[in-house]
Amino acid sequence: MKFGIQAVIKAAEGKGDELASIMLQAANLLSTMDGCILYLVQQSLTDDSKVLITEVWDNKASHAMSLTNDNVKALINQAKPIIVGMEHNPAKVIGSHGI
Amino acid sequence: MKFGIQAVIKAAEGKGDELASIMLQAANLLSTMDGCILYLVQQSLTDDSKVLITEVWDNKASHAMSLTNDNVKALINQAKPIIVGMEHNPAKVIGSHGI
């Protein structure tokens, strides 16, 4: 079963662009990894401190494996100090147009 | 500028599967429309009443145009009675892997 995530990550005030930039680096890094079908980084138009992440993986294990990668861990550690909140929904993929 | 949306739509208790099915019909319908780059339907693994929608459009006007389509309106009307809440973030696309 395909495994997905939809998350809203809230950066400290004034840090939305920096967080978006870090998450875009994550997208580029994950594009080289097995099983990553989609990694989309958006930024809310109504609150630029909110970075919106949508992920689709071929299965849950591929996602879990990605988190053990040293470069991914380094990006997480870079982001942590500027993150003040997160809403995180692990999900099953029902269907899509576009991927 | 590419225009995106990330939304969490909460169905009435026991109606998550029905809402997911309606939103999947929306995905199939929008796939035929100009400007729809991504329409992803997921369902939360921790609360199956939550249907997660991620959209990417070539611009905001294409998205607005889709909402004037009679078949889209019919699906919205079909979904409305079983929707009890929504978090909706219009967004700019920062970047992605996979689309």
N, CA and C atoms of all chains as a GROMACS GRO file, in nm:
protein
  594
    1MET      N    1   0.083  -0.120   0.000
    1MET     CA    2   0.000   0.000   0.000
    1MET      C    3   0.087   0.125   0.000
    2LYS      N    4   0.054   0.218  -0.088
    2LYS     CA    5   0.126   0.345  -0.089
    2LYS      C    6   0.102   0.419   0.042
    3PHE      N    7   0.207   0.484   0.089
    3PHE     CA    8   0.202   0.555   0.216
    3PHE      C    9   0.224   0.704   0.190
    4GLY      N   10   0.140   0.786   0.249
    4GLY     CA   11   0.154   0.930   0.230
    4GLY      C   12   0.158   1.006   0.360
    5ILE      N   13   0.196   1.131   0.349
    5ILE     CA   14   0.195   1.222   0.463
    5ILE      C   15   0.149   1.358   0.414
    6GLN      N   16   0.064   1.421   0.492
    6GLN     CA   17   0.034   1.562   0.468
    6GLN      C   18   0.061   1.635   0.598
    7ALA      N   19   0.149   1.735   0.592
    7ALA     CA   20   0.190   1.805   0.714
    7ALA      C   21   0.188   1.956   0.694
    8VAL      N   22   0.157   2.025   0.802
    8VAL     CA   23   0.172   2.170   0.808
    8VAL      C   24   0.276   2.198   0.916
    9ILE      N   25   0.388   2.256   0.874
    9ILE     CA   26   0.496   2.285   0.970
    9ILE      C   27   0.500   2.436   0.991
   10LYS      N   28   0.492   2.477   1.116
   10LYS     CA   29   0.490   2.621   1.145
   10LYS      C   30   0.628   2.666   1.192
   11ALA      N   31   0.682   2.764   1.119
   11ALA     CA   32   0.813   2.819   1.155
   11ALA      C   33   0.796   2.934   1.254
   12ALA      N   34   0.902   2.963   1.325
   12ALA     CA   35   0.904   3.083   1.408
   12ALA      C   36   0.881   3.206   1.318
   13GLU      N   37   0.830   3.312   1.379
   13GLU     CA   38   0.796   3.432   1.302
   13GLU      C   39   0.916   3.480   1.219
   14GLY      N   40   0.891   3.505   1.093
   14GLY     CA   41   0.997   3.554   1.005
   14GLY      C   42   1.087   3.444   0.949
   15LYS      N   43   1.060   3.320   0.986
   15LYS     CA   44   1.149   3.209   0.946
   15LYS      C   45   1.084   3.116   0.842
   16GLY      N   46   0.968   3.155   0.790
   16GLY     CA   47   0.899   3.070   0.694
   16GLY      C   48   0.980   3.044   0.568
   17ASP      N   49   1.042   3.149   0.515
   17ASP     CA   50   1.120   3.132   0.391
   17ASP      C   51   1.239   3.040   0.415
   18GLU      N   52   1.302   3.056   0.531
   18GLU     CA   53   1.419   2.971   0.563
   18GLU      C   54   1.376   2.824   0.576
   19LEU      N   55   1.263   2.803   0.642
   19LEU     CA   56   1.214   2.665   0.657
   19LEU      C   57   1.177   2.606   0.521
   20ALA      N   58   1.111   2.687   0.437
   20ALA     CA   59   1.075   2.639   0.303
   20ALA      C   60   1.200   2.599   0.225
   21SER      N   61   1.304   2.677   0.240
   21SER     CA   62   1.429   2.649   0.169
   21SER      C   63   1.493   2.517   0.217
   22ILE      N   64   1.488   2.494   0.347
   22ILE     CA   65   1.542   2.368   0.401
   22ILE      C   66   1.460   2.249   0.350
   23MET      N   67   1.328   2.266   0.348
   23MET     CA   68   1.242   2.155   0.304
   23MET      C   69   1.259   2.129   0.154
   24LEU      N   70   1.289   2.234   0.079
   24LEU     CA   71   1.317   2.214  -0.064
   24LEU      C   72   1.446   2.135  -0.083
   25GLN      N   73   1.545   2.160   0.002
   25GLN     CA   74   1.667   2.077  -0.001
   25GLN      C   75   1.632   1.930   0.029
   26ALA      N   76   1.539   1.911   0.122
   26ALA     CA   77   1.495   1.775   0.153
   26ALA      C   78   1.432   1.711   0.029
   27ALA      N   79   1.348   1.788  -0.042
   27ALA     CA   80   1.285   1.735  -0.164
   27ALA      C   81   1.391   1.689  -0.264
   28ASN      N   82   1.493   1.771  -0.281
   28ASN     CA   83   1.598   1.737  -0.377
   28ASN      C   84   1.675   1.613  -0.334
   29LEU      N   85   1.698   1.602  -0.205
   29LEU     CA   86   1.770   1.488  -0.150
   29LEU      C   87   1.686   1.360  -0.164
   30LEU      N   88   1.559   1.368  -0.131
   30LEU     CA   89   1.473   1.251  -0.133
   30LEU      C   90   1.446   1.203  -0.276
   31SER      N   91   1.461   1.294  -0.372
   31SER     CA   92   1.440   1.255  -0.512
   31SER      C   93   1.540   1.149  -0.557
   32THR      N   94   1.649   1.137  -0.484
   32THR     CA   95   1.751   1.038  -0.518
   32THR      C   96   1.727   0.904  -0.447
   33MET      N   97   1.625   0.899  -0.363
   33MET     CA   98   1.605   0.778  -0.279
   33MET      C   99   1.497   0.688  -0.335
   34ASP      N  100   1.515   0.560  -0.309
   34ASP     CA  101   1.417   0.460  -0.353
   34ASP      C  102   1.282   0.483  -0.286
   35GLY      N  103   1.179   0.479  -0.368
   35GLY     CA  104   1.045   0.472  -0.311
   35GLY      C  105   0.976   0.605  -0.292
   36CYS      N  106   1.047   0.718  -0.314
   36CYS     CA  107   0.984   0.849  -0.296
   36CYS      C  108   0.914   0.889  -0.426
   37ILE      N  109   0.782   0.885  -0.425
   37ILE     CA  110   0.703   0.914  -0.545
   37ILE      C  111   0.673   1.064  -0.554
   38LEU      N  112   0.643   1.125  -0.443
   38LEU     CA  113   0.612   1.269  -0.441
   38LEU      C  114   0.665   1.331  -0.312
   39TYR      N  115   0.729   1.446  -0.329
   39TYR     CA  116   0.764   1.530  -0.213
   39TYR      C  117   0.743   1.673  -0.257
   40LEU      N  118   0.635   1.731  -0.208
   40LEU     CA  119   0.593   1.865  -0.253
   40LEU      C  120   0.606   1.964  -0.138
   41VAL      N  121   0.670   2.077  -0.166
   41VAL     CA  122   0.688   2.182  -0.066
   41VAL      C  123   0.609   2.305  -0.111
   42GLN      N  124   0.515   2.347  -0.027
   42GLN     CA  125   0.439   2.469  -0.054
   42GLN      C  126   0.449   2.561   0.068
   43GLN      N  127   0.410   2.686   0.047
   43GLN     CA  128   0.411   2.784   0.156
   43GLN      C  129   0.276   2.855   0.154
   44SER      N  130   0.212   2.860   0.268
   44SER     CA  131   0.078   2.920   0.275
   44SER      C  132   0.079   3.064   0.227
   45LEU      N  133  -0.023   3.099   0.149
   45LEU     CA  134  -0.038   3.237   0.101
   45LEU      C  135  -0.100   3.327   0.207
   46THR      N  136  -0.160   3.267   0.310
   46THR     CA  137  -0.226   3.349   0.412
   46THR      C  138  -0.140   3.361   0.540
   47ASP      N  139  -0.038   3.276   0.553
   47ASP     CA  140   0.051   3.281   0.669
   47ASP      C  141   0.185   3.223   0.625
   48ASP      N  142   0.280   3.311   0.592
   48ASP     CA  143   0.404   3.260   0.529
   48ASP      C  144   0.494   3.187   0.629
   49SER      N  145   0.454   3.178   0.755
   49SER     CA  146   0.528   3.093   0.849
   49SER      C  147   0.488   2.946   0.835
   50LYS      N  148   0.383   2.919   0.758
   50LYS     CA  149   0.337   2.780   0.742
   50LYS      C  150   0.393   2.718   0.614
   51VAL      N  151   0.471   2.612   0.632
   51VAL     CA  152   0.524   2.535   0.519
   51VAL      C  153   0.444   2.405   0.511
   52LEU      N  154   0.396   2.376   0.391
   52LEU     CA  155   0.304   2.263   0.369
   52LEU      C  156   0.377   2.153   0.294
   53ILE      N  157   0.378   2.036   0.351
   53ILE     CA  158   0.450   1.924   0.291
   53ILE      C  159   0.353   1.812   0.256
   54THR      N  160   0.361   1.762   0.134
   54THR     CA  161   0.284   1.645   0.094
   54THR      C  162   0.381   1.540   0.041
   55GLU      N  163   0.373   1.421   0.095
   55GLU     CA  164   0.462   1.313   0.053
   55GLU      C  165   0.382   1.191   0.011
   56VAL      N  166   0.432   1.120  -0.090
   56VAL     CA  167   0.381   0.987  -0.125
   56VAL      C  168   0.501   0.894  -0.143
   57TRP      N  169   0.493   0.781  -0.077
   57TRP     CA  170   0.599   0.678  -0.083
   57TRP      C  171   0.539   0.547  -0.132
   58ASP      N  172   0.624   0.462  -0.189
   58ASP     CA  173   0.569   0.335  -0.239
   58ASP      C  174   0.521   0.245  -0.125
   59ASN      N  175   0.579   0.263  -0.007
   59ASN     CA  176   0.527   0.196   0.112
   59ASN      C  177   0.588   0.262   0.236
   60LYS      N  178   0.538   0.222   0.351
   60LYS     CA  179   0.578   0.287   0.476
   60LYS      C  180   0.726   0.262   0.508
   61ALA      N  181   0.773   0.146   0.471
   61ALA     CA  182   0.913   0.111   0.501
   61ALA      C  183   1.010   0.203   0.428
   62SER      N  184   0.979   0.240   0.304
   62SER     CA  185   1.067   0.330   0.229
   62SER      C  186   1.078   0.465   0.300
   63HIS      N  187   0.965   0.513   0.350
   63HIS     CA  188   0.968   0.639   0.423
   63HIS      C  189   1.053   0.627   0.549
   64ALA      N  190   1.032   0.520   0.624
   64ALA     CA  191   1.107   0.500   0.748
   64ALA      C  192   1.258   0.493   0.719
   65MET      N  193   1.292   0.424   0.609
   65MET     CA  194   1.433   0.412   0.571
   65MET      C  195   1.494   0.549   0.542
   66SER      N  196   1.418   0.637   0.477
   66SER     CA  197   1.472   0.768   0.440
   66SER      C  198   1.515   0.847   0.563
   67LEU      N  199   1.443   0.825   0.674
   67LEU     CA  200   1.473   0.901   0.795
   67LEU      C  201   1.603   0.857   0.862
   68THR      N  202   1.657   0.743   0.817
   68THR     CA  203   1.784   0.696   0.874
   68THR      C  204   1.904   0.751   0.796
   69ASN      N  205   1.876   0.820   0.684
   69ASN     CA  206   1.984   0.874   0.602
   69ASN      C  207   2.052   0.993   0.672
   70ASP      N  208   2.185   0.994   0.674
   70ASP     CA  209   2.257   1.099   0.747
   70ASP      C  210   2.229   1.239   0.694
   71ASN      N  211   2.215   1.253   0.562
   71ASN     CA  212   2.188   1.386   0.506
   71ASN      C  213   2.048   1.434   0.541
   72VAL      N  214   1.953   1.341   0.545
   72VAL     CA  215   1.817   1.376   0.587
   72VAL      C  216   1.818   1.418   0.734
   73LYS      N  217   1.890   1.341   0.816
   73LYS     CA  218   1.900   1.375   0.959
   73LYS      C  219   1.960   1.514   0.978
   74ALA      N  220   2.060   1.547   0.896
   74ALA     CA  221   2.125   1.678   0.907
   74ALA      C  222   2.026   1.790   0.874
   75LEU      N  223   1.942   1.768   0.772
   75LEU     CA  224   1.840   1.869   0.738
   75LEU      C  225   1.737   1.884   0.849
   76ILE      N  226   1.696   1.771   0.908
   76ILE     CA  227   1.600   1.776   1.019
   76ILE      C  228   1.659   1.858   1.135
   77ASN      N  229   1.786   1.833   1.164
   77ASN     CA  230   1.850   1.907   1.273
   77ASN      C  231   1.865   2.056   1.242
   78GLN      N  232   1.879   2.087   1.111
   78GLN     CA  233   1.890   2.227   1.070
   78GLN      C  234   1.753   2.297   1.087
   79ALA      N  235   1.646   2.222   1.061
   79ALA     CA  236   1.511   2.280   1.066
   79ALA      C  237   1.458   2.293   1.208
   80LYS      N  238   1.493   2.199   1.293
   80LYS     CA  239   1.432   2.191   1.427
   80LYS      C  240   1.429   2.322   1.504
   81PRO      N  241   1.541   2.398   1.509
   81PRO     CA  242   1.541   2.518   1.593
   81PRO      C  243   1.443   2.626   1.547
   82ILE      N  244   1.400   2.624   1.421
   82ILE     CA  245   1.309   2.728   1.374
   82ILE      C  246   1.164   2.678   1.362
   83ILE      N  247   1.138   2.552   1.403
   83ILE     CA  248   1.003   2.497   1.399
   83ILE      C  249   0.935   2.518   1.535
   84VAL      N  250   0.813   2.575   1.530
   84VAL     CA  251   0.741   2.597   1.656
   84VAL      C  252   0.615   2.510   1.667
   85GLY      N  253   0.577   2.443   1.558
   85GLY     CA  254   0.458   2.358   1.567
   85GLY      C  255   0.442   2.273   1.442
   86MET      N  256   0.366   2.167   1.455
   86MET     CA  257   0.346   2.080   1.339
   86MET      C  258   0.213   2.005   1.353
   87GLU      N  259   0.139   1.999   1.241
   87GLU     CA  260   0.025   1.909   1.228
   87GLU      C  261   0.065   1.806   1.124
   88HIS      N  262   0.050   1.680   1.157
   88HIS     CA  263   0.113   1.576   1.077
   88HIS      C  264   0.013   1.462   1.060
   89ASN      N  265  -0.028   1.436   0.938
   89ASN     CA  266  -0.121   1.327   0.911
   89ASN      C  267  -0.059   1.219   0.825
   90PRO      N  268  -0.021   1.106   0.883
   90PRO     CA  269   0.013   0.990   0.801
   90PRO      C  270  -0.114   0.940   0.733
   91ALA      N  271  -0.101   0.887   0.611
   91ALA     CA  272  -0.222   0.863   0.533
   91ALA      C  273  -0.204   0.749   0.436
   92LYS      N  274  -0.319   0.695   0.394
   92LYS     CA  275  -0.317   0.604   0.280
   92LYS      C  276  -0.361   0.681   0.156
   93VAL      N  277  -0.298   0.649   0.042
   93VAL     CA  278  -0.330   0.717  -0.081
   93VAL      C  279  -0.456   0.654  -0.141
   94ILE      N  280  -0.558   0.736  -0.163
   94ILE     CA  281  -0.683   0.688  -0.224
   94ILE      C  282  -0.673   0.692  -0.377
   95GLY      N  283  -0.612   0.799  -0.429
   95GLY     CA  284  -0.596   0.811  -0.572
   95GLY      C  285  -0.550   0.949  -0.609
   96SER      N  286  -0.519   0.970  -0.735
   96SER     CA  287  -0.468   1.101  -0.774
   96SER      C  288  -0.476   1.123  -0.924
   97HIS      N  289  -0.471   1.248  -0.961
   97HIS     CA  290  -0.434   1.289  -1.095
   97HIS      C  291  -0.299   1.357  -1.084
   98GLY      N  292  -0.203   1.318  -1.166
   98GLY     CA  293  -0.078   1.394  -1.174
   98GLY      C  294   0.044   1.322  -1.122
   99ILE      N  295   0.027   1.213  -1.049
   99ILE     CA  296   0.142   1.129  -1.013
   99ILE      C  297   0.104   0.983  -1.038
  100MET      N  298   0.263   3.217  -1.161
  100MET     CA  299   0.304   3.141  -1.042
  100MET      C  300   0.211   3.022  -1.022
  101LYS      N  301   0.269   2.906  -0.998
  101LYS     CA  302   0.187   2.790  -0.969
  101LYS      C  303   0.110   2.812  -0.838
  102PHE      N  304  -0.014   2.764  -0.838
  102PHE     CA  305  -0.101   2.782  -0.723
  102PHE      C  306  -0.135   2.646  -0.664
  103GLY      N  307  -0.126   2.634  -0.534
  103GLY     CA  308  -0.155   2.506  -0.470
  103GLY      C  309  -0.255   2.520  -0.357
  104ILE      N  310  -0.304   2.408  -0.314
  104ILE     CA  311  -0.393   2.402  -0.199
  104ILE      C  312  -0.358   2.276  -0.120
  105GLN      N  313  -0.355   2.291   0.011
  105GLN     CA  314  -0.347   2.173   0.096
  105GLN      C  315  -0.463   2.183   0.194
  106ALA      N  316  -0.548   2.083   0.195
  106ALA     CA  317  -0.667   2.089   0.279
  106ALA      C  318  -0.688   1.959   0.356
  107VAL      N  319  -0.745   1.973   0.474
  107VAL     CA  320  -0.792   1.859   0.553
  107VAL      C  321  -0.943   1.875   0.567
  108ILE      N  322  -1.018   1.782   0.511
  108ILE     CA  323  -1.163   1.789   0.516
  108ILE      C  324  -1.212   1.680   0.611
  109LYS      N  325  -1.291   1.722   0.709
  109LYS     CA  326  -1.338   1.625   0.808
  109LYS      C  327  -1.483   1.586   0.778
  110ALA      N  328  -1.502   1.456   0.761
  110ALA     CA  329  -1.636   1.404   0.735
  110ALA      C  330  -1.707   1.374   0.867
  111ALA      N  331  -1.839   1.368   0.859
  111ALA     CA  332  -1.917   1.320   0.974
  111ALA      C  333  -1.872   1.178   1.008
  112GLU      N  334  -1.891   1.139   1.134
  112GLU     CA  335  -1.845   1.008   1.180
  112GLU      C  336  -1.899   0.897   1.090
  113GLY      N  337  -1.810   0.810   1.047
  113GLY     CA  338  -1.850   0.698   0.963
  113GLY      C  339  -1.862   0.732   0.815
  114LYS      N  340  -1.835   0.858   0.780
  114LYS     CA  341  -1.855   0.902   0.642
  114LYS      C  342  -1.723   0.930   0.568
  115GLY      N  343  -1.612   0.894   0.631
  115GLY     CA  344  -1.481   0.921   0.569
  115GLY      C  345  -1.462   0.850   0.436
  116ASP      N  346  -1.501   0.723   0.429
  116ASP     CA  347  -1.483   0.648   0.304
  116ASP      C  348  -1.569   0.707   0.192
  117GLU      N  349  -1.690   0.749   0.229
  117GLU     CA  350  -1.780   0.807   0.128
  117GLU      C  351  -1.723   0.940   0.077
  118LEU      N  352  -1.671   1.021   0.169
  118LEU     CA  353  -1.612   1.149   0.128
  118LEU      C  354  -1.489   1.125   0.040
  119ALA      N  355  -1.406   1.029   0.079
  119ALA     CA  356  -1.286   0.997  -0.001
  119ALA      C  357  -1.326   0.956  -0.143
  120SER      N  358  -1.434   0.879  -0.152
  120SER     CA  359  -1.481   0.833  -0.282
  120SER      C  360  -1.530   0.950  -0.369
  121ILE      N  361  -1.599   1.044  -0.307
  121ILE     CA  362  -1.644   1.162  -0.383
  121ILE      C  363  -1.525   1.245  -0.430
  122MET      N  364  -1.425   1.262  -0.342
  122MET     CA  365  -1.308   1.343  -0.379
  122MET      C  366  -1.225   1.273  -0.487
  123LEU      N  367  -1.226   1.140  -0.488
  123LEU     CA  368  -1.158   1.066  -0.594
  123LEU      C  369  -1.229   1.089  -0.728
  124GLN      N  370  -1.361   1.097  -0.726
  124GLN     CA  371  -1.434   1.133  -0.848
  124GLN      C  372  -1.394   1.273  -0.894
  125ALA      N  373  -1.373   1.363  -0.798
  125ALA     CA  374  -1.327   1.499  -0.833
  125ALA      C  375  -1.190   1.492  -0.901
  126ALA      N  376  -1.101   1.409  -0.847
  126ALA     CA  377  -0.967   1.395  -0.907
  126ALA      C  378  -0.978   1.350  -1.052
  127ASN      N  379  -1.065   1.252  -1.075
  127ASN     CA  380  -1.081   1.200  -1.212
  127ASN      C  381  -1.138   1.305  -1.306
  128LEU      N  382  -1.230   1.383  -1.253
  128LEU     CA  383  -1.293   1.489  -1.332
  128LEU      C  384  -1.192   1.601  -1.364
  129LEU      N  385  -1.117   1.641  -1.262
  129LEU     CA  386  -1.023   1.752  -1.280
  129LEU      C  387  -0.907   1.712  -1.372
  130SER      N  388  -0.880   1.584  -1.382
  130SER     CA  389  -0.771   1.539  -1.468
  130SER      C  390  -0.796   1.575  -1.614
  131THR      N  391  -0.924   1.603  -1.646
  131THR     CA  392  -0.958   1.638  -1.784
  131THR      C  393  -0.953   1.789  -1.806
  132MET      N  394  -0.923   1.864  -1.701
  132MET     CA  395  -0.932   2.010  -1.712
  132MET      C  396  -0.796   2.075  -1.730
  133ASP      N  397  -0.796   2.186  -1.800
  133ASP     CA  398  -0.673   2.261  -1.823
  133ASP      C  399  -0.615   2.311  -1.692
  134GLY      N  400  -0.486   2.292  -1.676
  134GLY     CA  401  -0.416   2.359  -1.567
  134GLY      C  402  -0.404   2.280  -1.440
  135CYS      N  403  -0.470   2.164  -1.431
  135CYS     CA  404  -0.461   2.084  -1.308
  135CYS      C  405  -0.338   1.993  -1.316
  136ILE      N  406  -0.237   2.026  -1.238
  136ILE     CA  407  -0.110   1.951  -1.240
  136ILE      C  408  -0.115   1.834  -1.142
  137LEU      N  409  -0.172   1.857  -1.026
  137LEU     CA  410  -0.181   1.751  -0.924
  137LEU      C  411  -0.313   1.764  -0.849
  138TYR      N  412  -0.378   1.651  -0.829
  138TYR     CA  413  -0.493   1.644  -0.738
  138TYR      C  414  -0.481   1.510  -0.667
  139LEU      N  415  -0.442   1.515  -0.542
  139LEU     CA  416  -0.412   1.394  -0.465
  139LEU      C  417  -0.512   1.380  -0.352
  140VAL      N  418  -0.569   1.260  -0.342
  140VAL     CA  419  -0.666   1.231  -0.236
  140VAL      C  420  -0.607   1.126  -0.143
  141GLN      N  421  -0.594   1.162  -0.016
  141GLN     CA  422  -0.546   1.068   0.084
  141GLN      C  423  -0.646   1.062   0.200
  142GLN      N  424  -0.632   0.960   0.282
  142GLN     CA  425  -0.720   0.946   0.399
  142GLN      C  426  -0.630   0.918   0.519
  143SER      N  427  -0.652   0.994   0.625
  143SER     CA  428  -0.567   0.982   0.742
  143SER      C  429  -0.569   0.840   0.798
  144LEU      N  430  -0.451   0.790   0.836
  144LEU     CA  431  -0.442   0.658   0.898
  144LEU      C  432  -0.478   0.661   1.046
  145THR      N  433  -0.480   0.781   1.106
  145THR     CA  434  -0.510   0.790   1.249
  145THR      C  435  -0.654   0.834   1.275
  146ASP      N  436  -0.720   0.886   1.172
  146ASP     CA  437  -0.860   0.930   1.186
  146ASP      C  438  -0.924   0.921   1.047
  147ASP      N  439  -0.997   0.811   1.022
  147ASP     CA  440  -1.044   0.788   0.885
  147ASP      C  441  -1.156   0.882   0.843
  148SER      N  442  -1.198   0.970   0.933
  148SER     CA  443  -1.293   1.074   0.892
  148SER      C  444  -1.222   1.192   0.824
  149LYS      N  445  -1.089   1.194   0.829
  149LYS     CA  446  -1.013   1.304   0.767
  149LYS      C  447  -0.965   1.267   0.628
  150VAL      N  448  -1.012   1.341   0.529
  150VAL     CA  449  -0.968   1.325   0.391
  150VAL      C  450  -0.875   1.440   0.359
  151LEU      N  451  -0.758   1.406   0.304
  151LEU     CA  452  -0.649   1.502   0.282
  151LEU      C  453  -0.637   1.530   0.133
  152ILE      N  454  -0.647   1.656   0.097
  152ILE     CA  455  -0.642   1.694  -0.044
  152ILE      C  456  -0.521   1.783  -0.069
  153THR      N  457  -0.444   1.750  -0.171
  153THR     CA  458  -0.335   1.836  -0.214
  153THR      C  459  -0.354   1.866  -0.362
  154GLU      N  460  -0.353   1.994  -0.396
  154GLU     CA  461  -0.372   2.035  -0.535
  154GLU      C  462  -0.257   2.124  -0.581
  155VAL      N  463  -0.221   2.110  -0.709
  155VAL     CA  464  -0.130   2.206  -0.773
  155VAL      C  465  -0.191   2.243  -0.908
  156TRP      N  466  -0.199   2.373  -0.933
  156TRP     CA  467  -0.254   2.427  -1.057
  156TRP      C  468  -0.150   2.516  -1.125
  157ASP      N  469  -0.161   2.530  -1.256
  157ASP     CA  470  -0.060   2.614  -1.323
  157ASP      C  471  -0.073   2.760  -1.282
  158ASN      N  472  -0.192   2.801  -1.242
  158ASN     CA  473  -0.209   2.934  -1.184
  158ASN      C  474  -0.345   2.940  -1.112
  159LYS      N  475  -0.365   3.048  -1.040
  159LYS     CA  476  -0.486   3.060  -0.958
  159LYS      C  477  -0.612   3.065  -1.043
  160ALA      N  478  -0.603   3.126  -1.161
  160ALA     CA  479  -0.720   3.140  -1.248
  160ALA      C  480  -0.772   3.003  -1.294
  161SER      N  481  -0.681   2.910  -1.322
  161SER     CA  482  -0.724   2.776  -1.365
  161SER      C  483  -0.804   2.708  -1.255
  162HIS      N  484  -0.758   2.724  -1.131
  162HIS     CA  485  -0.832   2.666  -1.020
  162HIS      C  486  -0.970   2.728  -1.007
  163ALA      N  487  -0.976   2.861  -1.014
  163ALA     CA  488  -1.105   2.931  -1.002
  163ALA      C  489  -1.200   2.886  -1.112
  164MET      N  490  -1.147   2.869  -1.232
  164MET     CA  491  -1.228   2.826  -1.346
  164MET      C  492  -1.288   2.687  -1.320
  165SER      N  493  -1.210   2.598  -1.260
  165SER     CA  494  -1.259   2.461  -1.237
  165SER      C  495  -1.384   2.460  -1.149
  166LEU      N  496  -1.390   2.557  -1.058
  166LEU     CA  497  -1.503   2.561  -0.963
  166LEU      C  498  -1.633   2.606  -1.029
  167THR      N  499  -1.623   2.657  -1.151
  167THR     CA  500  -1.744   2.699  -1.224
  167THR      C  501  -1.802   2.584  -1.307
  168ASN      N  502  -1.729   2.472  -1.314
  168ASN     CA  503  -1.775   2.356  -1.394
  168ASN      C  504  -1.895   2.289  -1.326
  169ASP      N  505  -1.997   2.259  -1.404
  169ASP     CA  506  -2.120   2.203  -1.346
  169ASP      C  507  -2.098   2.069  -1.279
  170ASN      N  508  -2.011   1.985  -1.336
  170ASN     CA  509  -1.987   1.854  -1.276
  170ASN      C  510  -1.911   1.867  -1.144
  171VAL      N  511  -1.819   1.965  -1.139
  171VAL     CA  512  -1.748   1.991  -1.013
  171VAL      C  513  -1.846   2.042  -0.908
  172LYS      N  514  -1.931   2.133  -0.949
  172LYS     CA  515  -2.032   2.186  -0.855
  172LYS      C  516  -2.121   2.073  -0.801
  173ALA      N  517  -2.157   1.978  -0.888
  173ALA     CA  518  -2.243   1.867  -0.845
  173ALA      C  519  -2.172   1.782  -0.739
  174LEU      N  520  -2.040   1.760  -0.759
  174LEU     CA  521  -1.965   1.682  -0.660
  174LEU      C  522  -1.956   1.757  -0.527
  175ILE      N  523  -1.934   1.889  -0.535
  175ILE     CA  524  -1.927   1.970  -0.413
  175ILE      C  525  -2.060   1.959  -0.337
  176ASN      N  526  -2.170   1.967  -0.410
  176ASN     CA  527  -2.302   1.957  -0.346
  176ASN      C  528  -2.328   1.819  -0.285
  177GLN      N  529  -2.268   1.718  -0.349
  177GLN     CA  530  -2.280   1.582  -0.298
  177GLN      C  531  -2.201   1.566  -0.167
  178ALA      N  532  -2.088   1.634  -0.160
  178ALA     CA  533  -1.999   1.620  -0.044
  178ALA      C  534  -2.047   1.704   0.076
  179LYS      N  535  -2.104   1.819   0.047
  179LYS     CA  536  -2.136   1.916   0.154
  179LYS      C  537  -2.209   1.857   0.275
  180PRO      N  538  -2.314   1.777   0.253
  180PRO     CA  539  -2.392   1.730   0.370
  180PRO      C  540  -2.313   1.640   0.465
  181ILE      N  541  -2.204   1.579   0.418
  181ILE     CA  542  -2.130   1.489   0.508
  181ILE      C  543  -2.000   1.554   0.559
  182ILE      N  544  -1.977   1.683   0.524
  182ILE     CA  545  -1.857   1.754   0.572
  182ILE      C  546  -1.891   1.830   0.699
  183VAL      N  547  -1.807   1.810   0.804
  183VAL     CA  548  -1.831   1.881   0.930
  183VAL      C  549  -1.722   1.983   0.962
  184GLY      N  550  -1.614   1.984   0.885
  184GLY     CA  551  -1.510   2.082   0.912
  184GLY      C  552  -1.402   2.079   0.805
  185MET      N  553  -1.328   2.189   0.794
  185MET     CA  554  -1.224   2.196   0.692
  185MET      C  555  -1.114   2.292   0.735
  186GLU      N  556  -0.987   2.248   0.714
  186GLU     CA  557  -0.872   2.338   0.724
  186GLU      C  558  -0.818   2.351   0.582
  187HIS      N  559  -0.801   2.470   0.537
  187HIS     CA  560  -0.777   2.495   0.395
  187HIS      C  561  -0.664   2.596   0.381
  188ASN      N  562  -0.554   2.555   0.322
  188ASN     CA  563  -0.442   2.646   0.301
  188ASN      C  564  -0.413   2.668   0.153
  189PRO      N  565  -0.453   2.783   0.098
  189PRO     CA  566  -0.405   2.818  -0.035
  189PRO      C  567  -0.255   2.846  -0.025
  190ALA      N  568  -0.179   2.815  -0.131
  190ALA     CA  569  -0.034   2.817  -0.116
  190ALA      C  570   0.037   2.846  -0.246
  191LYS      N  571   0.162   2.890  -0.232
  191LYS     CA  572   0.250   2.895  -0.350
  191LYS      C  573   0.340   2.773  -0.347
  192VAL      N  574   0.365   2.720  -0.465
  192VAL     CA  575   0.450   2.602  -0.477
  192VAL      C  576   0.596   2.645  -0.471
  193ILE      N  577   0.669   2.589  -0.375
  193ILE     CA  578   0.812   2.621  -0.362
  193ILE      C  579   0.895   2.527  -0.450
  194GLY      N  580   0.858   2.401  -0.454
  194GLY     CA  581   0.930   2.306  -0.538
  194GLY      C  582   0.885   2.166  -0.505
  195SER      N  583   0.933   2.070  -0.582
  195SER     CA  584   0.887   1.934  -0.560
  195SER      C  585   0.979   1.832  -0.626
  196HIS      N  586   0.968   1.710  -0.577
  196HIS     CA  587   1.012   1.592  -0.651
  196HIS      C  588   0.886   1.514  -0.686
  197GLY      N  589   0.871   1.478  -0.812
  197GLY     CA  590   0.762   1.387  -0.848
  197GLY      C  591   0.653   1.445  -0.934
  198ILE      N  592   0.645   1.576  -0.945
  198ILE     CA  593   0.555   1.638  -1.043
  198ILE      C  594   0.632   1.746  -1.119
   0.00000   0.00000   0.00000
